[in-house]
Each structure stands twice: as structure tokens, then as C-alpha cells.
Amino acid sequence: MSRAGLERLTSLLTERIGPPRDHGTDASRVEPLRRQVRHAVTGIDAYLSAVEAGNCAAVGLREQALELWQGLERLASVRPGPDAADSGAG
């Protein structure tokens, strides 16, 4: 779990989720998924900031950050890319 890793994972998920959709079969799933990713990234960022600042609260945040990280990794491993979603495969 690192800033560079978080940036790579966020970038991958942003690409895979694709742009906001106002209509279509994936429209109702895209925005909740975007919120879920933002929430996880915010939590992980808070943990990394606490670690960098030497804040003792980092110890208490580590488990939550790790769960969020693993959630992002699961999303990255199962979410089809934009091309698959557009072709109806997802």
C-alpha cells in the first residue's frame, strides 16, 4: 500500500469504469461504483497521510485502509474494461 500504488489502482479503475453515463444498461451502476472508488481512495489517502505525518492514529486506520485497498483490488480484477461493457459482454 503506497501512494504510487494507489495512483496506479485509481487510474486503472477510472479507465475501466469509464465516463459517466446518463443512459444505457450500465448507467445505474457507474455512479455508485464511482462513489465507492472515491470513498475507498479517500480512506486510503487518509491512512497514508497519517503514516507520513507520523500520526499515532495511523495504527488504528491501517486495518480499515487495508480492507479498502483489497476492495479496490477486487474491483480492478472483476470489472470489465470499457470496450467489454460497450460490446455487451459485461
N, CA, C and O atoms as a Tinker XYZ file with bonds, in Angstrom:
   360  protein
     1  N      0.859000   -1.164000    0.000000    73     2
     2  CA     0.000000    0.000000    0.000000    64     1     3
     3  C      0.906000    1.228000    0.000000    63     2     4     5
     4  O      1.635000    1.478000    0.960000    81     3
     5  N      0.850000    1.978000   -1.074000    73     3     6
     6  CA     1.681000    3.169000   -1.214000    64     5     7
     7  C      0.939000    4.197000   -2.058000    63     6     8     9
     8  O     -0.060000    3.885000   -2.706000    81     7
     9  N      1.442000    5.428000   -2.038000    73     7    10
    10  CA     0.829000    6.478000   -2.870000    64     9    11
    11  C      0.904000    6.117000   -4.347000    63    10    12    13
    12  O     -0.069000    6.274000   -5.085000    81    11
    13  N      2.068000    5.633000   -4.770000    73    11    14
    14  CA     2.228000    5.266000   -6.185000    64    13    15
    15  C      1.272000    4.130000   -6.553000    63    14    16    17
    16  O      0.655000    4.149000   -7.618000    81    15
    17  N      1.156000    3.153000   -5.674000    73    15    18
    18  CA     0.236000    2.052000   -5.921000    64    17    19
    19  C     -1.207000    2.516000   -5.956000    63    18    20    21
    20  O     -1.999000    2.046000   -6.773000    81    19
    21  N     -1.548000    3.436000   -5.072000    73    19    22
    22  CA    -2.898000    3.984000   -5.037000    64    21    23
    23  C     -3.200000    4.745000   -6.323000    63    22    24    25
    24  O     -4.298000    4.638000   -6.868000    81    23
    25  N     -2.240000    5.503000   -6.800000    73    23    26
    26  CA    -2.429000    6.236000   -8.056000    64    25    27
    27  C     -2.633000    5.280000   -9.229000    63    26    28    29
    28  O     -3.496000    5.509000  -10.076000    81    27
    29  N     -1.834000    4.202000   -9.280000    73    27    30
    30  CA    -1.977000    3.219000  -10.361000    64    29    31
    31  C     -3.341000    2.540000  -10.302000    63    30    32    33
    32  O     -4.010000    2.386000  -11.324000    81    31
    33  N     -3.745000    2.139000   -9.114000    73    31    34
    34  CA    -5.021000    1.457000   -8.943000    64    33    35
    35  C     -6.187000    2.383000   -9.272000    63    34    36    37
    36  O     -7.145000    1.971000   -9.926000    81    35
    37  N     -6.108000    3.617000   -8.828000    73    35    38
    38  CA    -7.158000    4.599000   -9.117000    64    37    39
    39  C     -7.258000    4.847000  -10.615000    63    38    40    41
    40  O     -8.354000    4.919000  -11.171000    81    39
    41  N     -6.121000    4.974000  -11.253000    73    39    42
    42  CA    -6.081000    5.208000  -12.696000    64    41    43
    43  C     -6.702000    4.032000  -13.453000    63    42    44    45
    44  O     -7.495000    4.225000  -14.375000    81    43
    45  N     -6.340000    2.839000  -13.061000    73    43    46
    46  CA    -6.873000    1.641000  -13.702000    64    45    47
    47  C     -8.389000    1.574000  -13.550000    63    46    48    49
    48  O     -9.105000    1.312000  -14.516000    81    47
    49  N     -8.871000    1.812000  -12.336000    73    47    50
    50  CA   -10.310000    1.747000  -12.099000    64    49    51
    51  C    -11.056000    2.856000  -12.825000    63    50    52    53
    52  O    -12.143000    2.623000  -13.355000    81    51
    53  N    -10.498000    4.043000  -12.859000    73    51    54
    54  CA   -11.125000    5.153000  -13.575000    64    53    55
    55  C    -11.267000    4.807000  -15.056000    63    54    56    57
    56  O    -12.295000    5.081000  -15.674000    81    55
    57  N    -10.230000    4.209000  -15.607000    73    55    58
    58  CA   -10.266000    3.811000  -17.018000    64    57    59
    59  C    -11.294000    2.710000  -17.240000    63    58    60    61
    60  O    -12.057000    2.754000  -18.205000    81    59
    61  N    -11.315000    1.735000  -16.360000    73    59    62
    62  CA   -12.238000    0.602000  -16.521000    64    61    63
    63  C    -13.693000    0.993000  -16.313000    63    62    64    65
    64  O    -14.579000    0.494000  -17.007000    81    63
    65  N    -13.939000    1.876000  -15.367000    73    63    66
    66  CA   -15.322000    2.297000  -15.109000    64    65    67
    67  C    -15.821000    3.146000  -16.269000    63    66    68    69
    68  O    -16.990000    3.068000  -16.648000    81    67
    69  N    -14.939000    3.948000  -16.824000    73    67    70
    70  CA   -15.302000    4.775000  -17.963000    64    69    71
    71  C    -15.976000    6.067000  -17.553000    63    70    72    73
    72  O    -16.104000    6.371000  -16.367000    81    71
    73  N    -16.405000    6.827000  -18.553000    73    71    74
    74  CA   -17.020000    8.129000  -18.285000    64    73    75
    75  C    -18.419000    7.971000  -17.689000    63    74    76    77
    76  O    -19.034000    6.911000  -17.811000    81    75
    77  N    -18.920000    9.028000  -17.044000    73    75    78
    78  CA   -20.287000    8.979000  -16.525000    64    77    79
    79  C    -21.267000    8.690000  -17.668000    63    78    80    81
    80  O    -21.088000    9.166000  -18.789000    81    79
    81  N    -22.282000    7.921000  -17.372000    73    79    82
    82  CA   -23.286000    7.582000  -18.384000    64    81    83
    83  C    -24.644000    8.055000  -17.899000    63    82    84    85
    84  O    -25.049000    7.766000  -16.773000    81    83
    85  N    -25.343000    8.786000  -18.758000    73    83    86
    86  CA   -26.679000    9.274000  -18.409000    64    85    87
    87  C    -27.766000    8.260000  -18.746000    63    86    88    89
    88  O    -28.858000    8.298000  -18.179000    81    87
    89  N    -27.462000    7.360000  -19.666000    73    87    90
    90  CA   -28.445000    6.361000  -20.071000    64    89    91
    91  C    -27.715000    5.111000  -20.553000    63    90    92    93
    92  O    -26.492000    5.107000  -20.687000    81    91
    93  N    -28.465000    4.074000  -20.804000    73    91    94
    94  CA   -27.869000    2.816000  -21.224000    64    93    95
    95  C    -27.910000    1.795000  -20.103000    63    94    96    97
    96  O    -28.325000    2.097000  -18.984000    81    95
    97  N    -27.477000    0.589000  -20.415000    73    95    98
    98  CA   -27.593000   -0.508000  -19.463000    64    97    99
    99  C    -26.716000   -0.340000  -18.236000    63    98   100   101
   100  O    -27.074000   -0.830000  -17.165000    81    99
   101  N    -25.570000    0.339000  -18.354000    73    99   102
   102  CA   -24.656000    0.494000  -17.223000    64   101   103
   103  C    -24.851000    1.791000  -16.443000    63   102   104   105
   104  O    -24.175000    2.012000  -15.439000    81   103
   105  N    -25.755000    2.639000  -16.886000    73   103   106
   106  CA   -25.900000    3.965000  -16.270000    64   105   107
   107  C    -26.173000    3.896000  -14.774000    63   106   108   109
   108  O    -25.613000    4.685000  -14.012000    81   107
   109  N    -27.014000    2.979000  -14.343000    73   107   110
   110  CA   -27.372000    2.912000  -12.924000    64   109   111
   111  C    -26.277000    2.304000  -12.062000    63   110   112   113
   112  O    -26.338000    2.390000  -10.835000    81   111
   113  N    -25.276000    1.691000  -12.685000    73   111   114
   114  CA   -24.183000    1.084000  -11.917000    64   113   115
   115  C    -22.931000    1.946000  -11.881000    63   114   116   117
   116  O    -22.131000    1.824000  -10.953000    81   115
   117  N    -22.744000    2.801000  -12.852000    73   115   118
   118  CA   -21.499000    3.552000  -12.958000    64   117   119
   119  C    -21.318000    4.542000  -11.815000    63   118   120   121
   120  O    -20.255000    4.561000  -11.193000    81   119
   121  N    -22.308000    5.355000  -11.523000    73   119   122
   122  CA   -22.137000    6.376000  -10.482000    64   121   123
   123  C    -21.949000    5.771000   -9.095000    63   122   124   125
   124  O    -21.079000    6.234000   -8.358000    81   123
   125  N    -22.725000    4.756000   -8.704000    73   123   126
   126  CA   -22.450000    4.134000   -7.395000    64   125   127
   127  C    -21.043000    3.527000   -7.328000    63   126   128   129
   128  O    -20.393000    3.571000   -6.283000    81   127
   129  N    -20.589000    2.976000   -8.422000    73   127   130
   130  CA   -19.240000    2.412000   -8.458000    64   129   131
   131  C    -18.193000    3.517000   -8.333000    63   130   132   133
   132  O    -17.191000    3.358000   -7.636000    81   131
   133  N    -18.433000    4.636000   -9.014000    73   131   134
   134  CA   -17.526000    5.791000   -8.891000    64   133   135
   135  C    -17.462000    6.270000   -7.443000    63   134   136   137
   136  O    -16.376000    6.555000   -6.938000    81   135
   137  N    -18.609000    6.363000   -6.769000    73   135   138
   138  CA   -18.640000    6.788000   -5.362000    64   137   139
   139  C    -17.890000    5.802000   -4.475000    63   138   140   141
   140  O    -17.166000    6.204000   -3.564000    81   139
   141  N    -18.064000    4.527000   -4.741000    73   139   142
   142  CA   -17.376000    3.502000   -3.955000    64   141   143
   143  C    -15.859000    3.649000   -4.091000    63   142   144   145
   144  O    -15.127000    3.559000   -3.106000    81   143
   145  N    -15.403000    3.872000   -5.306000    73   143   146
   146  CA   -13.960000    4.054000   -5.538000    64   145   147
   147  C    -13.480000    5.318000   -4.845000    63   146   148   149
   148  O    -12.442000    5.297000   -4.184000    81   147
   149  N    -14.212000    6.419000   -4.980000    73   147   150
   150  CA   -13.813000    7.677000   -4.326000    64   149   151
   151  C    -13.730000    7.508000   -2.818000    63   150   152   153
   152  O    -12.792000    7.996000   -2.187000    81   151
   153  N    -14.705000    6.820000   -2.238000    73   151   154
   154  CA   -14.721000    6.587000   -0.794000    64   153   155
   155  C    -13.484000    5.801000   -0.368000    63   154   156   157
   156  O    -12.815000    6.163000    0.600000    81   155
   157  N    -13.186000    4.736000   -1.086000    73   155   158
   158  CA   -12.025000    3.905000   -0.747000    64   157   159
   159  C    -10.729000    4.692000   -0.892000    63   158   160   161
   160  O     -9.859000    4.619000   -0.025000    81   159
   161  N    -10.598000    5.436000   -1.972000    73   159   162
   162  CA    -9.381000    6.224000   -2.202000    64   161   163
   163  C     -9.211000    7.271000   -1.105000    63   162   164   165
   164  O     -8.097000    7.500000   -0.634000    81   163
   165  N    -10.303000    7.904000   -0.698000    73   163   166
   166  CA   -10.237000    8.905000    0.369000    64   165   167
   167  C     -9.770000    8.277000    1.683000    63   166   168   169
   168  O     -8.941000    8.853000    2.387000    81   167
   169  N    -10.297000    7.111000    2.008000    73   167   170
   170  CA    -9.899000    6.422000    3.234000    64   169   171
   171  C     -8.438000    6.003000    3.214000    63   170   172   173
   172  O     -7.724000    6.169000    4.202000    81   171
   173  N     -7.998000    5.461000    2.088000    73   171   174
   174  CA    -6.597000    5.039000    1.964000    64   173   175
   175  C     -5.680000    6.252000    2.019000    63   174   176   177
   176  O     -4.622000    6.211000    2.647000    81   175
   177  N     -6.090000    7.332000    1.359000    73   175   178
   178  CA    -5.301000    8.566000    1.376000    64   177   179
   179  C     -5.167000    9.101000    2.800000    63   178   180   181
   180  O     -4.097000    9.572000    3.185000    81   179
   181  N     -6.245000    9.030000    3.583000    73   179   182
   182  CA    -6.181000    9.484000    4.976000    64   181   183
   183  C     -5.183000    8.653000    5.766000    63   182   184   185
   184  O     -4.408000    9.195000    6.554000    81   183
   185  N     -5.196000    7.362000    5.563000    73   183   186
   186  CA    -4.242000    6.489000    6.243000    64   185   187
   187  C     -2.810000    6.832000    5.835000    63   186   188   189
   188  O     -1.944000    6.987000    6.696000    81   187
   189  N     -2.555000    6.952000    4.540000    73   187   190
   190  CA    -1.199000    7.269000    4.067000    64   189   191
   191  C     -0.731000    8.622000    4.590000    63   190   192   193
   192  O      0.440000    8.780000    4.937000    81   191
   193  N     -1.631000    9.594000    4.649000    73   191   194
   194  CA    -1.281000   10.910000    5.191000    64   193   195
   195  C     -0.910000   10.810000    6.667000    63   194   196   197
   196  O      0.043000   11.446000    7.117000    81   195
   197  N     -1.665000   10.012000    7.417000    73   195   198
   198  CA    -1.377000    9.835000    8.844000    64   197   199
   199  C     -0.017000    9.165000    9.030000    63   198   200   201
   200  O      0.748000    9.550000    9.915000    81   199
   201  N      0.288000    8.170000    8.203000    73   199   202
   202  CA     1.592000    7.496000    8.277000    64   201   203
   203  C      2.707000    8.486000    7.975000    63   202   204   205
   204  O      3.702000    8.553000    8.698000    81   203
   205  N      2.535000    9.254000    6.903000    73   203   206
   206  CA     3.561000   10.226000    6.503000    64   205   207
   207  C      3.785000   11.292000    7.571000    63   206   208   209
   208  O      4.901000   11.782000    7.742000    81   207
   209  N      2.728000   11.646000    8.283000    73   207   210
   210  CA     2.830000   12.673000    9.327000    64   209   211
   211  C      3.323000   12.091000   10.651000    63   210   212   213
   212  O      3.579000   12.830000   11.601000    81   211
   213  N      3.455000   10.767000   10.710000    73   211   214
   214  CA     3.880000   10.141000   11.952000    64   213   215
   215  C      2.799000   10.159000   13.009000    63   214   216   217
   216  O      3.090000   10.060000   14.201000    81   215
   217  N      1.565000   10.281000   12.586000    73   215   218
   218  CA     0.426000   10.358000   13.491000    64   217   219
   219  C      0.127000    8.975000   14.066000    63   218   220   221
   220  O      0.061000    7.995000   13.324000    81   219
   221  N     -0.049000    8.893000   15.360000    73   219   222
   222  CA    -0.330000    7.606000   16.013000    64   221   223
   223  C     -1.689000    7.044000   15.597000    63   222   224   225
   224  O     -1.941000    5.855000   15.792000    81   223
   225  N     -2.558000    7.858000   15.038000    73   223   226
   226  CA    -3.863000    7.382000   14.555000    64   225   227
   227  C     -3.701000    6.425000   13.382000    63   226   228   229
   228  O     -4.619000    5.666000   13.073000    81   227
   229  N     -2.546000    6.452000   12.728000    73   227   230
   230  CA    -2.312000    5.574000   11.583000    64   229   231
   231  C     -2.454000    4.110000   11.964000    63   230   232   233
   232  O     -2.917000    3.296000   11.165000    81   231
   233  N     -2.059000    3.777000   13.174000    73   231   234
   234  CA    -2.156000    2.382000   13.633000    64   233   235
   235  C     -3.607000    1.921000   13.594000    63   234   236   237
   236  O     -3.897000    0.817000   13.134000    81   235
   237  N     -4.508000    2.752000   14.068000    73   235   238
   238  CA    -5.929000    2.408000   14.083000    64   237   239
   239  C     -6.569000    2.411000   12.706000    63   238   240   241
   240  O     -7.580000    1.741000   12.493000    81   239
   241  N     -6.001000    3.150000   11.774000    73   239   242
   242  CA    -6.565000    3.251000   10.428000    64   241   243
   243  C     -6.063000    2.158000    9.489000    63   242   244   245
   244  O     -6.655000    1.920000    8.436000    81   243
   245  N     -4.976000    1.495000    9.869000    73   243   246
   246  CA    -4.334000    0.539000    8.967000    64   245   247
   247  C     -5.269000   -0.574000    8.513000    63   246   248   249
   248  O     -5.332000   -0.875000    7.321000    81   247
   249  N     -5.987000   -1.181000    9.428000    73   247   250
   250  CA    -6.870000   -2.299000    9.074000    64   249   251
   251  C     -7.965000   -1.845000    8.113000    63   250   252   253
   252  O     -8.261000   -2.526000    7.131000    81   251
   253  N     -8.566000   -0.685000    8.402000    73   251   254
   254  CA    -9.607000   -0.161000    7.518000    64   253   255
   255  C     -9.034000    0.156000    6.138000    63   254   256   257
   256  O     -9.659000   -0.145000    5.121000    81   255
   257  N     -7.859000    0.756000    6.104000    73   255   258
   258  CA    -7.235000    1.096000    4.828000    64   257   259
   259  C     -6.919000   -0.168000    4.028000    63   258   260   261
   260  O     -7.089000   -0.199000    2.809000    81   259
   261  N     -6.467000   -1.189000    4.711000    73   259   262
   262  CA    -6.153000   -2.447000    4.034000    64   261   263
   263  C     -7.423000   -3.075000    3.446000    63   262   264   265
   264  O     -7.397000   -3.600000    2.333000    81   263
   265  N     -8.521000   -3.022000    4.184000    73   263   266
   266  CA    -9.791000   -3.541000    3.662000    64   265   267
   267  C    -10.239000   -2.747000    2.434000    63   266   268   269
   268  O    -10.715000   -3.325000    1.457000    81   267
   269  N    -10.085000   -1.428000    2.486000    73   267   270
   270  CA   -10.448000   -0.595000    1.342000    64   269   271
   271  C     -9.563000   -0.921000    0.141000    63   270   272   273
   272  O    -10.041000   -1.013000   -0.990000    81   271
   273  N     -8.267000   -1.094000    0.402000    73   271   274
   274  CA    -7.306000   -1.426000   -0.651000    64   273   275
   275  C     -7.697000   -2.741000   -1.320000    63   274   276   277
   276  O     -7.721000   -2.840000   -2.547000    81   275
   277  N     -8.000000   -3.740000   -0.510000    73   275   278
   278  CA    -8.374000   -5.047000   -1.046000    64   277   279
   279  C     -9.674000   -4.960000   -1.842000    63   278   280   281
   280  O     -9.845000   -5.660000   -2.840000    81   279
   281  N    -10.581000   -4.104000   -1.402000    73   279   282
   282  CA   -11.818000   -3.878000   -2.152000    64   281   283
   283  C    -11.542000   -3.288000   -3.521000    63   282   284   285
   284  O    -12.147000   -3.702000   -4.510000    81   283
   285  N    -10.631000   -2.322000   -3.588000    73   283   286
   286  CA   -10.264000   -1.738000   -4.875000    64   285   287
   287  C     -9.602000   -2.783000   -5.769000    63   286   288   289
   288  O     -9.865000   -2.832000   -6.971000    81   287
   289  N     -8.753000   -3.609000   -5.188000    73   287   290
   290  CA    -8.108000   -4.660000   -5.976000    64   289   291
   291  C     -9.136000   -5.651000   -6.524000    63   290   292   293
   292  O     -9.019000   -6.100000   -7.665000    81   291
   293  N    -10.137000   -5.990000   -5.719000    73   291   294
   294  CA   -11.199000   -6.889000   -6.197000    64   293   295
   295  C    -11.968000   -6.248000   -7.354000    63   294   296   297
   296  O    -12.253000   -6.900000   -8.358000    81   295
   297  N    -12.296000   -4.969000   -7.201000    73   295   298
   298  CA   -12.984000   -4.265000   -8.288000    64   297   299
   299  C    -12.142000   -4.258000   -9.553000    63   298   300   301
   300  O    -12.660000   -4.478000  -10.648000    81   299
   301  N    -10.862000   -4.010000   -9.407000    73   299   302
   302  CA    -9.971000   -3.958000  -10.564000    64   301   303
   303  C     -9.873000   -5.318000  -11.245000    63   302   304   305
   304  O     -9.689000   -5.393000  -12.460000    81   303
   305  N     -9.993000   -6.379000  -10.478000    73   303   306
   306  CA    -9.835000   -7.711000  -11.061000    64   305   307
   307  C    -11.109000   -8.227000  -11.732000    63   306   308   309
   308  O    -11.026000   -9.100000  -12.596000    81   307
   309  N    -12.283000   -7.713000  -11.360000    73   307   310
   310  CA   -13.514000   -8.250000  -11.922000    64   309   311
   311  C    -14.253000   -7.293000  -12.841000    63   310   312   313
   312  O    -15.083000   -7.727000  -13.641000    81   311
   313  N    -13.977000   -6.031000  -12.746000    73   311   314
   314  CA   -14.695000   -5.052000  -13.563000    64   313   315
   315  C    -14.165000   -5.083000  -14.985000    63   314   316   317
   316  O    -12.972000   -4.864000  -15.198000    81   315
   317  N    -15.030000   -5.351000  -15.975000    73   315   318
   318  CA   -14.562000   -5.354000  -17.361000    64   317   319
   319  C    -14.172000   -3.961000  -17.819000    63   318   320   321
   320  O    -14.663000   -2.965000  -17.287000    81   319
   321  N    -13.304000   -3.891000  -18.788000    73   319   322
   322  CA   -12.885000   -2.626000  -19.362000    64   321   323
   323  C    -14.023000   -2.001000  -20.140000    63   322   324   325
   324  O    -15.019000   -2.673000  -20.409000    81   323
   325  N    -13.905000   -0.719000  -20.513000    73   323   326
   326  CA   -14.959000   -0.012000  -21.245000    64   325   327
   327  C    -15.353000   -0.706000  -22.545000    63   326   328   329
   328  O    -16.527000   -0.698000  -22.915000    81   327
   329  N    -14.381000   -1.311000  -23.248000    73   327   330
   330  CA   -14.680000   -1.983000  -24.508000    64   329   331
   331  C    -15.601000   -3.179000  -24.295000    63   330   332   333
   332  O    -16.518000   -3.402000  -25.085000    81   331
   333  N    -15.365000   -3.949000  -23.235000    73   331   334
   334  CA   -16.195000   -5.112000  -22.942000    64   333   335
   335  C    -17.617000   -4.677000  -22.585000    63   334   336   337
   336  O    -18.585000   -5.303000  -23.016000    81   335
   337  N    -17.744000   -3.609000  -21.802000    73   335   338
   338  CA   -19.059000   -3.123000  -21.401000    64   337   339
   339  C    -19.829000   -2.615000  -22.624000    63   338   340   341
   340  O    -21.034000   -2.842000  -22.731000    81   339
   341  N    -19.145000   -1.932000  -23.544000    73   339   342
   342  CA   -19.791000   -1.391000  -24.726000    64   341   343
   343  C    -20.226000   -2.477000  -25.683000    63   342   344   345
   344  O    -21.195000   -2.300000  -26.421000    81   343
   345  N    -19.517000   -3.616000  -25.686000    73   343   346
   346  CA   -19.845000   -4.679000  -26.614000    64   345   347
   347  C    -20.936000   -5.600000  -26.080000    63   346   348   349
   348  O    -21.363000   -6.527000  -26.767000    81   347
   349  N    -21.390000   -5.340000  -24.839000    73   347   350
   350  CA   -22.434000   -6.143000  -24.251000    64   349   351
   351  C    -21.919000   -7.373000  -23.528000    63   350   352   353
   352  O    -22.715000   -8.209000  -23.102000    81   351
   353  N    -20.606000   -7.506000  -23.377000    73   351   354
   354  CA   -20.027000   -8.659000  -22.706000    64   353   355
   355  C    -20.031000   -8.503000  -21.203000    63   354   356   357
   356  O    -19.705000   -9.460000  -20.500000    81   355
   357  N    -20.382000   -7.347000  -20.679000    73   355   358
   358  CA   -20.270000   -7.144000  -19.239000    64   357   359
   359  C    -21.501000   -6.820000  -18.620000    63   358   360
   360  O    -21.549000   -6.622000  -17.406000    81   359
